[in-house]
Amino acid sequence: MEKRYKKAVSLEAFIFLVIFLLIFGGIAMKMGGANMMQTLMATAYELLIDTVFNIMAIAVIAGALSGVLSEFGVIALLNKAITPLMKPLYNLPGAASVGIMTTYLSDNPAILGLAEDRNFRRYFKKFQLPALTTLGTAFGMGLIILAMILHIVNALRSHDVENAWFDANGMAGLVFYASAVATIVLFMTGHKTPAGIVLAVMFGIPLLLILFKEPLTRTWSGDCKELCRITARHSADLHGSRFV
């Protein structure tokens, strides 16, 4: 197979720099450079702390749940009962249903605690463990995406621009999460991941919308109010001209 080499300096670098400077330069001009950096650092700190401890809690609880279910024979019961369904669908034993339920009701990292439990792993062959983690990751998206969609629908009904479009559980968060999952699935299945500039757009734009949701919401709300005032004025002028 012929090797392909990528140029160290290419058009991609200049395009990225232009987009980067336009986005951050525009935001810095709007809210000030110091305020922009402070917002970035505070938001990054909050996301990091919440995410790390959330993943730790999920992994610990999932591991404890696996131990309890294995001790009292629940996993063995599920393995016997659900294997006829799981085998033709995913080529996995029925015990995989525990991983599906756990990740669906919590989050993707829950499957890691189950996959590392020796009592749980004994129901699987060695080649089935990667499929188990992939299956758990897929079903781990279920409840999260459902909750995000319900959040967006409720925000749109209440005309809440910030929570509908710019919140971490809104449209921006949904796009970011879907992009991350799609990239992970492509990588784990051996397919090519998108190019660097595409990944920058997929992850960068939603993340920027989340980080700067407050100034964006104020700008959006101000533009909408101005548009409503203009529309109302034109409507009043139109009705007035009819009576004249």
Buried (B, 14 or more C-beta within 10 A) or exposed (E): EEEEEEEEEEEBEEEBEEBEEEBBEEBBEBBEEEEBEEBBEEBEEEBEEEEEEEBEEBBEBBBEBBBEBBEEEBBBEBBEEBBEEBEEEBEBBBBBBBBBBBBBEBBBBBBBBBBBBEBBBEBBEEEBBEBBBBBBBBBBBEBBBEEBEEBBEEBBEEEBBBBBBBBBBBBBBBBBBBBBBEBBBEEEEEEEEBEEBEEBBBBBBBBBBBBBBEBBBBEBEEEEEEEEEEEEEEEEEEEEEEEE
